[in-house]
Amino acid sequence: MVIKDYYSLTEAAEVLGKSKETLRRWDNDGKLKALREPISNYRIYKKEQLNLFLDMSTNDFENEVDNAVVPNKEYRVLELFAGAGGLAIGLEKSGIKCVALNEIDKYACQTLRENRPNWNVLEGDIRTLDFSKYRNKAEIVTGGFPCQAFSYAGKKLGLQDARGTLFYEFARVVQEVNPLICIGENVKGLLSHEKGKTIQGMISILDEIGYNVVPVQVLKAIDYKVPQKRERVILVGIRKDVESSFSYPKPYTKIYNLSDALKKGELYNCDVPKSEGSKYPEHKKKVLKLIPPKGYWRNLPLDIQKEYMGKSFYLGGGKTGIARRIGWDEPSLTLTCSPAQKQTERCHPEETRPFTVREYARIQTFPDDWKFMGSISQQYKQIGNAVPCNLGKEIGYSIVNFLNEYYLSLSKPK
């Protein structure tokens, strides 16, 4: 490469041997601040910056974090809204034992039983189940409860005001089981739901039943060895008699791409297995054939853009997920419950088709031997709704670290 005073983002990434995604994050985090090109406002880097980076033999950027920690004793989790087991697999990989899982969807329950015959799967509506027999028998309660509006009676939302919602059931089970820590997870939109009232209501309810909530964070799956741009809100409640503090998992610097998911490499020791998958209808296939890798609807000829987008063409916003073909060298966009869903296309980089079931599972970091039960559409739904397994594992490490510190503090003389 020609030596010059300033480098573009792409050139800097090549010089440093890092992805552009990593450099963008370092810029946002203040680890390696980029300058801005005066007219285009694109990121640029001074030669001196890059030289300094390359000259540092013990560079902070090169010291990859490692969140792994071994449990000092057996820790047990009761999981609610367990789905197809994405979070449960992750927690299992971090060394946490699953004492029971509740799930209402019969196909997801079949999936859990097929893969883990030893797991205690409680199939049925959470509202009809009593969990008091697990009181003080699980240190952890987790649950990916759906986001629902509350009835706002008075200034401080109480547990009774949340009746009829699934968060009420989550809080009820936490009350019955009395764990040291509870973890709720949800979509990023929870933070803005009802102008922030919903998340504040949840925090006040957990406070009412005896749990302090750790400052809420959004975890990005791509920071935790997941080749997908998926974001989840994590709600952590610590029982008020527990003095140990909880720390979220530290993000890794390496970003994994679609090629890491579907081809042999660091994430998987073989190419993705062949499997069934959905197909696009002919009219959609004709349109998506015109889209290049990493392209979307704006790459279409103008007349086809207007026809394909309809009224949406005249509305604001980029809508970059519509008619989107994923590139090999980028993480996938967030997977949905239906791969051929209108206006949330996630097209294969080379073939004009949606990702297959096993490709979907790889992007969510499920093991290849994890079987999904039910129809093809049911399998997609289970995978699309899941917490990525690798993200679950990193959350598990944070829980293990918290519990290790808690039990260590009990053994120390006061």
C-alpha positions as CSV (number, residue, x, y, z in Angstrom):
1,M,0.0,0.0,0.0
2,V,1.2,3.5,-0.8
3,I,2.4,5.4,2.3
4,K,0.4,8.6,2.8
5,D,-0.6,10.9,5.5
6,Y,-4.3,9.9,5.8
7,Y,-6.1,6.6,5.5
8,S,-9.7,5.8,4.8
9,L,-11.6,3.4,7.1
10,T,-11.2,0.6,4.6
11,E,-7.5,1.3,4.2
12,A,-6.9,1.6,8.0
13,A,-8.7,-1.7,8.6
14,E,-6.4,-3.3,6.0
15,V,-3.3,-1.8,7.6
16,L,-4.3,-2.9,11.1
17,G,-5.7,-6.3,10.1
18,K,-9.0,-5.5,11.7
19,S,-12.6,-5.3,10.4
20,K,-14.2,-2.0,9.6
21,E,-16.9,-2.9,12.2
22,T,-14.1,-3.1,14.9
23,L,-12.6,0.2,13.9
24,R,-16.1,1.9,14.0
25,R,-16.6,0.5,17.5
26,W,-13.2,1.6,18.7
27,D,-14.0,5.1,17.4
28,N,-17.4,5.1,19.2
29,D,-15.8,3.8,22.4
30,G,-13.0,6.3,22.2
31,K,-10.3,3.6,21.9
32,L,-9.0,4.7,18.5
33,K,-10.7,8.0,17.6
34,A,-11.0,8.7,13.9
35,L,-10.9,12.1,12.3
36,R,-13.7,13.3,10.0
37,E,-13.2,14.2,6.3
38,P,-14.5,17.8,6.1
39,I,-16.9,17.4,3.2
40,S,-18.1,13.8,3.3
41,N,-17.8,13.4,7.1
42,Y,-16.2,9.9,6.5
43,R,-13.8,8.5,9.1
44,I,-10.1,9.0,8.3
45,Y,-7.0,8.1,10.2
46,K,-3.6,9.9,10.4
47,K,-0.5,7.8,9.6
48,E,0.9,8.6,13.0
49,Q,-2.1,7.1,14.7
50,L,-1.7,3.8,12.9
51,N,2.1,3.7,13.3
52,L,1.7,4.2,17.0
53,F,-0.8,1.4,17.1
54,L,1.5,-1.0,15.2
55,D,4.5,-0.1,17.3
56,M,2.9,-1.0,20.6
57,S,4.0,-4.5,21.4
58,T,1.6,-4.9,24.3
59,N,-1.5,-3.3,22.9
60,D,-4.7,-3.2,24.8
61,F,-6.6,-3.9,21.6
62,E,-4.7,-7.1,21.1
63,N,-5.4,-8.4,24.6
64,E,-8.7,-10.1,23.8
65,V,-11.1,-10.3,26.7
66,D,-12.0,-13.7,28.1
67,N,-15.2,-13.8,30.2
68,A,-15.0,-17.6,30.9
69,V,-15.2,-18.5,34.6
70,V,-15.7,-21.9,36.3
71,P,-18.5,-22.3,38.9
72,N,-17.2,-22.9,42.4
73,K,-20.3,-25.0,43.2
74,E,-23.4,-26.2,41.4
75,Y,-25.6,-23.3,40.4
76,R,-29.2,-23.9,39.2
77,V,-31.5,-22.0,37.0
78,L,-35.3,-22.1,36.5
79,E,-36.0,-20.8,33.0
80,L,-39.3,-19.3,31.9
81,F,-40.5,-18.7,28.3
82,A,-37.7,-21.1,27.4
83,G,-38.5,-21.4,23.6
84,A,-36.2,-23.8,21.7
85,G,-33.5,-23.5,24.3
86,G,-31.1,-20.8,23.0
87,L,-30.5,-19.2,26.4
88,A,-30.6,-22.6,28.2
89,I,-27.9,-24.0,25.9
90,G,-25.8,-20.9,26.6
91,L,-26.2,-21.2,30.4
92,E,-25.4,-24.9,30.2
93,K,-22.2,-24.1,28.4
94,S,-21.3,-21.7,31.1
95,G,-21.6,-24.4,33.7
96,I,-25.1,-23.7,35.1
97,K,-27.5,-26.6,35.7
98,C,-31.1,-26.3,34.5
99,V,-33.6,-27.5,37.1
100,A,-36.7,-26.8,35.0
101,L,-37.9,-25.0,31.9
102,N,-41.4,-23.6,31.2
103,E,-42.7,-23.1,27.7
104,I,-46.2,-23.0,26.3
105,D,-45.4,-23.8,22.6
106,K,-45.8,-27.5,22.1
107,Y,-43.2,-27.7,19.3
108,A,-40.6,-25.9,21.3
109,C,-41.2,-28.3,24.1
110,Q,-40.8,-31.2,21.7
111,T,-37.5,-29.6,20.7
112,L,-36.3,-29.3,24.3
113,R,-37.2,-32.9,25.1
114,E,-35.7,-34.3,21.9
115,N,-32.3,-32.7,22.6
116,R,-32.2,-32.9,26.4
117,P,-34.3,-35.8,27.7
118,N,-32.9,-35.2,31.2
119,W,-34.3,-31.6,31.3
120,N,-37.5,-31.1,33.3
121,V,-39.7,-29.4,30.7
122,L,-42.9,-27.9,32.2
123,E,-45.2,-27.6,29.2
124,G,-48.1,-25.2,29.6
125,D,-49.4,-21.7,30.3
126,I,-47.2,-20.1,33.0
127,R,-50.4,-18.5,34.4
128,T,-51.7,-22.0,35.4
129,L,-48.5,-23.3,37.0
130,D,-47.3,-23.1,40.6
131,F,-43.5,-22.9,41.1
132,S,-43.4,-22.7,44.9
133,K,-41.8,-26.2,45.1
134,Y,-38.7,-24.7,43.6
135,R,-38.4,-22.1,46.4
136,N,-34.8,-21.7,47.4
137,K,-33.9,-24.5,45.0
138,A,-32.6,-22.3,42.2
139,E,-30.2,-19.5,42.5
140,I,-31.3,-18.0,39.2
141,V,-34.6,-17.4,37.4
142,T,-34.5,-16.3,33.8
143,G,-37.2,-15.4,31.3
144,G,-37.6,-13.8,27.9
145,F,-41.1,-12.4,28.7
146,P,-43.0,-10.6,25.9
147,C,-43.2,-6.8,26.0
148,Q,-46.8,-5.8,27.0
149,A,-48.3,-2.5,28.1
150,F,-49.4,-2.1,31.7
151,S,-52.4,-0.4,33.3
152,Y,-50.9,2.7,34.9
153,A,-52.9,3.2,38.1
154,G,-51.1,5.9,40.2
155,K,-47.6,7.2,39.9
156,K,-45.8,4.0,41.0
157,L,-46.8,0.9,39.2
158,G,-47.2,-2.0,41.5
159,L,-47.3,-5.8,41.0
160,Q,-51.1,-5.9,41.0
161,D,-51.3,-3.3,38.2
162,A,-49.4,-5.7,36.0
163,R,-51.9,-8.5,36.4
164,G,-52.8,-10.0,33.0
165,T,-49.3,-9.4,31.6
166,L,-46.6,-12.0,31.3
167,F,-44.2,-9.8,33.2
168,Y,-46.5,-10.1,36.1
169,E,-46.1,-13.9,35.8
170,F,-42.3,-13.6,35.6
171,A,-42.4,-11.4,38.8
172,R,-44.8,-13.9,40.5
173,V,-42.4,-16.8,39.8
174,V,-39.4,-14.8,41.1
175,Q,-41.4,-14.2,44.3
176,E,-42.3,-17.9,44.6
177,V,-38.8,-19.2,43.9
178,N,-36.8,-16.5,45.8
179,P,-33.6,-16.7,43.7
180,L,-30.5,-14.7,44.4
181,I,-30.6,-13.2,40.9
182,C,-33.2,-12.9,38.2
183,I,-32.6,-12.1,34.5
184,G,-35.2,-10.9,32.1
185,E,-34.4,-10.4,28.4
186,N,-36.4,-8.6,25.7
187,V,-36.2,-6.7,22.5
188,K,-34.4,-3.3,22.4
189,G,-37.8,-1.7,21.8
190,L,-38.8,-2.4,25.4
191,L,-36.8,0.7,26.4
192,S,-39.0,3.1,24.4
193,H,-42.2,1.1,24.9
194,E,-45.0,3.4,26.2
195,K,-42.3,6.2,26.3
196,G,-40.2,4.3,28.8
197,K,-43.0,3.7,31.3
198,T,-43.1,0.0,30.7
199,I,-39.4,-0.6,31.7
200,Q,-39.8,1.8,34.7
201,G,-42.9,-0.2,35.7
202,M,-40.9,-3.4,35.6
203,I,-38.1,-1.9,37.7
204,S,-40.6,-0.7,40.3
205,I,-42.3,-4.1,40.5
206,L,-39.0,-5.9,41.0
207,D,-38.2,-3.3,43.7
208,E,-41.6,-4.1,45.4
209,I,-40.9,-7.8,45.5
210,G,-37.4,-7.3,47.0
211,Y,-35.0,-7.0,44.1
212,N,-32.6,-4.1,43.1
213,V,-32.3,-3.7,39.4
214,V,-28.8,-3.3,37.9
215,P,-28.6,-0.4,35.4
216,V,-30.3,-1.8,32.3
217,Q,-28.1,-2.5,29.3
218,V,-28.6,-3.4,25.7
219,L,-26.2,-6.2,24.7
220,K,-25.2,-6.4,21.0
221,A,-24.9,-10.1,19.9
222,I,-22.1,-9.2,17.5
223,D,-19.9,-8.3,20.5
224,Y,-20.2,-11.9,21.8
225,K,-19.2,-14.2,19.0
226,V,-22.6,-14.1,17.3
227,P,-22.5,-13.4,13.5
228,Q,-25.7,-11.4,13.7
229,K,-26.7,-7.8,14.4
230,R,-29.1,-8.6,17.1
231,E,-29.7,-6.5,20.2
232,R,-31.3,-7.6,23.5
233,V,-32.3,-5.6,26.6
234,I,-31.1,-7.4,29.7
235,L,-32.9,-6.7,33.0
236,V,-31.0,-8.0,36.0
237,G,-32.5,-8.1,39.5
238,I,-30.4,-8.8,42.6
239,R,-32.1,-9.9,45.8
240,K,-31.9,-7.0,48.3
241,D,-30.1,-9.1,51.0
242,V,-27.2,-9.9,48.5
243,E,-24.3,-7.4,48.6
244,S,-22.3,-8.8,45.6
245,S,-22.4,-6.7,42.4
246,F,-23.2,-8.0,38.9
247,S,-21.1,-7.0,35.9
248,Y,-22.3,-7.5,32.3
249,P,-20.0,-9.6,30.1
250,K,-17.2,-7.6,28.4
251,P,-17.5,-7.3,24.6
252,Y,-15.0,-9.1,22.4
253,T,-13.1,-7.2,19.8
254,K,-13.5,-9.7,17.0
255,I,-16.7,-9.5,14.9
256,Y,-17.8,-12.7,13.2
257,N,-19.4,-12.6,9.7
258,L,-21.8,-14.7,7.7
259,S,-18.9,-16.7,6.3
260,D,-17.9,-17.6,9.9
261,A,-21.4,-18.9,10.5
262,L,-21.9,-21.0,7.3
263,K,-18.3,-22.1,6.5
264,K,-15.7,-24.1,8.3
265,G,-13.7,-21.8,10.6
266,E,-13.4,-20.6,14.2
267,L,-17.1,-20.9,15.1
268,Y,-17.7,-24.3,13.4
269,N,-15.4,-27.1,12.4
270,C,-17.3,-27.9,9.1
271,D,-19.5,-26.2,6.5
272,V,-23.2,-25.8,7.4
273,P,-25.1,-29.1,7.0
274,K,-27.7,-29.3,4.2
275,S,-31.3,-28.9,5.3
276,E,-34.7,-27.8,4.2
277,G,-35.7,-24.2,3.8
278,S,-38.3,-21.8,2.5
279,K,-38.4,-20.5,-1.0
280,Y,-39.3,-17.1,-2.3
281,P,-42.4,-16.7,-4.5
282,E,-41.4,-16.2,-8.2
283,H,-42.2,-12.4,-8.2
284,K,-40.0,-11.8,-5.2
285,K,-37.2,-14.1,-6.6
286,K,-37.2,-12.0,-9.8
287,V,-36.6,-8.8,-7.8
288,L,-34.0,-10.3,-5.4
289,K,-32.0,-11.7,-8.3
290,L,-31.2,-8.1,-9.2
291,I,-29.7,-7.3,-5.7
292,P,-25.9,-7.6,-5.3
293,P,-24.4,-9.0,-2.0
294,K,-24.8,-6.4,0.8
295,G,-27.3,-4.6,-1.4
296,Y,-31.0,-3.8,-0.8
297,W,-34.0,-2.3,-2.5
298,R,-32.2,0.9,-3.5
299,N,-30.0,-1.2,-5.8
300,L,-33.0,-1.9,-8.0
301,P,-33.9,0.0,-11.1
302,L,-36.1,3.0,-10.2
303,D,-39.3,1.6,-11.7
304,I,-38.9,-1.8,-9.9
305,Q,-38.2,0.1,-6.6
306,K,-41.5,1.9,-6.9
307,E,-43.4,-1.3,-7.8
308,Y,-41.8,-3.4,-5.1
309,M,-42.0,-0.8,-2.3
310,G,-45.5,0.5,-3.1
311,K,-46.4,3.4,-0.8
312,S,-43.3,2.8,1.4
313,F,-41.2,4.2,-1.5
314,Y,-42.5,7.7,-0.7
315,L,-42.0,7.5,3.1
316,G,-38.9,8.6,4.9
317,G,-36.2,6.3,6.4
318,G,-33.7,4.0,4.8
319,K,-35.6,0.7,5.3
320,T,-32.3,-1.1,4.7
321,G,-33.6,-4.5,5.7
322,I,-36.0,-4.6,2.7
323,A,-35.0,-6.8,-0.3
324,R,-31.7,-7.3,1.5
325,R,-29.0,-9.7,0.3
326,I,-26.5,-10.4,3.1
327,G,-22.8,-10.4,2.2
328,W,-20.3,-13.0,3.2
329,D,-18.0,-10.5,4.9
330,E,-20.7,-8.9,7.2
331,P,-22.8,-10.2,10.1
332,S,-26.4,-11.1,9.2
333,L,-29.1,-8.7,10.1
334,T,-31.4,-9.8,12.9
335,L,-33.3,-13.0,11.9
336,T,-37.1,-12.9,12.0
337,C,-39.5,-15.7,12.7
338,S,-40.2,-16.1,9.0
339,P,-37.3,-16.0,6.5
340,A,-39.5,-15.0,3.5
341,Q,-41.5,-12.4,5.5
342,K,-42.5,-9.5,3.4
343,Q,-40.1,-6.5,3.7
344,T,-37.7,-8.2,6.1
345,E,-35.8,-10.3,3.5
346,R,-32.5,-11.9,4.5
347,C,-31.3,-13.3,1.2
348,H,-28.4,-15.8,0.8
349,P,-25.3,-14.0,-0.6
350,E,-25.0,-16.2,-3.7
351,E,-28.2,-18.1,-4.2
352,T,-31.5,-16.3,-4.5
353,R,-33.3,-17.9,-1.6
354,P,-33.8,-17.4,2.2
355,F,-31.5,-19.1,4.6
356,T,-32.2,-22.7,5.3
357,V,-33.2,-24.0,8.8
358,R,-29.6,-25.1,9.6
359,E,-28.2,-21.8,8.2
360,Y,-30.7,-20.0,10.5
361,A,-29.5,-22.1,13.4
362,R,-25.9,-21.4,12.7
363,I,-26.5,-17.6,12.6
364,Q,-28.0,-18.0,16.0
365,T,-25.0,-20.1,17.1
366,F,-27.0,-23.3,17.8
367,P,-25.0,-26.5,17.7
368,D,-25.4,-28.5,14.5
369,D,-26.7,-31.5,16.5
370,W,-29.6,-29.4,18.0
371,K,-32.7,-30.7,16.3
372,F,-35.8,-28.6,15.9
373,M,-39.2,-30.2,15.9
374,G,-42.4,-29.3,14.1
375,S,-43.0,-28.0,10.6
376,I,-40.4,-26.0,8.7
377,S,-42.3,-22.8,9.6
378,Q,-42.4,-23.8,13.3
379,Q,-38.7,-24.5,13.2
380,Y,-37.9,-21.1,11.7
381,K,-40.2,-19.5,14.4
382,Q,-38.3,-21.3,17.2
383,I,-34.9,-20.2,15.9
384,G,-35.9,-16.7,15.1
385,N,-37.3,-16.1,18.6
386,A,-34.3,-17.5,20.4
387,V,-31.5,-15.9,22.4
388,P,-28.3,-16.6,20.4
389,C,-26.5,-19.5,22.3
390,N,-23.1,-17.7,22.4
391,L,-24.7,-14.6,23.9
392,G,-26.5,-16.8,26.5
393,K,-23.1,-18.3,27.4
394,E,-21.5,-15.0,28.0
395,I,-24.5,-13.9,30.2
396,G,-24.0,-17.2,32.0
397,Y,-20.4,-16.4,32.7
398,S,-21.4,-13.1,34.3
399,I,-24.0,-14.9,36.5
400,V,-21.4,-17.5,37.5
401,N,-18.9,-14.8,38.4
402,F,-21.6,-13.0,40.5
403,L,-22.5,-16.2,42.4
404,N,-18.9,-17.2,43.0
405,E,-18.3,-13.8,44.6
406,Y,-21.5,-14.0,46.6
407,Y,-20.6,-17.4,48.1
408,L,-17.0,-16.4,48.7
409,S,-18.2,-13.4,50.7
410,L,-20.3,-15.7,52.9
411,S,-17.2,-17.7,53.8
412,K,-15.2,-14.6,54.9
413,P,-15.3,-13.7,58.5
414,K,-17.3,-10.5,59.2
